[in-house]
């Protein structure tokens, strides 16, 4: 059982849906980013998605692309991303941290070395968007053996023929991408999402969390109501990009978390 498994078990017992918040590590700088991450659990975040900055983030829209650029320009690295997780663990040993990013920095570090470092830092799961199931031996299987969940994305174009392949080595939860396209591109609609979530849940016992296109507390409530929870990323990153204080960002996140928890 990972922290992710424990969190979903607790939420289920409480009759609550999960709220997952994404932030880019190192945006706009290390210290501010660390302060935001530390504020997230207190704002009601159940799972933290920590973005690993990368130079070619093909699944991300402009908001998160720019966040990655700001982080890299401020000197953010894989080691500093792991340091943020390690620093959170000093005061919070229960909130799961999922590292979300691309394979190149991990490949460059070396899979075995990375997994040891990630586990030591307190990372609980990985979402690596450019590694398809056909490449599971590359990172997915070693990560699971190391005790980390490997979380896979399903999308509106994941048909019934493809879905079993996507699910076969997934653990922790399934991340359903509510729209076709990049992050921050359009609004998620509960009416469109509900039948897709039901289709995925018919094929797996894992929780299904919905992300992309959720920007308001009402939207978080509506989407969480038809799934096991929701993810908000671009809307939070936009608050950071606008220069809001850590407290202001935390207040914004709390509104979203409250919305999801009302579902």
PyMOL commands that set and color helices and strands:
alter all, ss='L'
color gray80, all
select helices_A, chain A and resi 3-14+30-43+62-73+78-91+103-109+111-121+133-135+140-145+160-167+190-201+217-225+234-241+246-262
alter helices_A, ss='H'
color red, helices_A
select strands_A, chain A and resi 18-24+47-51+96-101+125-128+149-150+152-154+173-177+207-211+229-232
alter strands_A, ss='S'
color yellow, strands_A
deselect
rebuild
show_as cartoon
